[in-house]
Amino acid sequence: MKSKLAMTSLIAMLAIVSVGLPAAMADSDQFKKRHLEVADFVGGIQITEDTKRADLREQVTVSLSEASALYPDANRARIGVVVNENDDKFLAWIVIEREYNPETFTGVKYFHVVDAADIDNVTTITQEIDNTDRIQKKIDRLDQKIEKITERLAENPDDKKAEFLGMLLEIRDALSNGDYDTAKDLRAELKSLRGA
C-alpha cells in the first residue's frame, strides 16, 4: 500500500514539474524559438533581447485560424520568430504547405509568413525537399543486414533465414532501381514472413 501511495505521489510530482517547468522557462528574459530567415520581412511585433513572452501575447491581433484560412492547402501552422537580413526578429504565424512526390522523394515546402499583427503583411519562401539520400541510407542498412544474415547462414544453414535473405536482396534491388512500389510490397511480404 505504501509503495502504491509513493508511486502515485511521484507521478503527481513529475506531472507538476513537466507542466510548470516549460511555462517558467518560456517566461524567461530570453525568448528562444526556432527562427525562420526571411529577407526583407518587417513585422509589426518586434522581438528584442528584453522581450518577454507575456508582452508578445498582448500584441498578437491575428489569430491562428485567420492566418491558416489564407492557405487552405496547408497542413501545419505555428507561431514563430522570423529574422530578416538585418537580424531583426519579428513574431509571425508560419503556415506550412508542401507538395511532395513519394515516388521520387522530392518536392517543395512553402513557408507562408503572416505577420501576427497585420494579416495583410504576408510573404512566402520556398525550400526544395530532396530525400533521395534517405534511399541510400536504407540501401546501406540493408547491405549491413544482408551481410550479417549471410555470415550467420554460412555458420548455421536455415531455410527460413535463407528465404528472409532472399527477400532482403529483392528489396535492395528494387530500391536501387527506383522501383519503390515493389520495395513497399516486398516489405509487406517480409513482415508477414516474420510473423509466420
Salt bridges, closest charged atoms under 4 A:
ASP29 OD1 - LYS52 NZ 3.85
GLU97 OE1 - HIS112 NE2 2.77
ASP143 OD1 - ARG172 NE 2.43
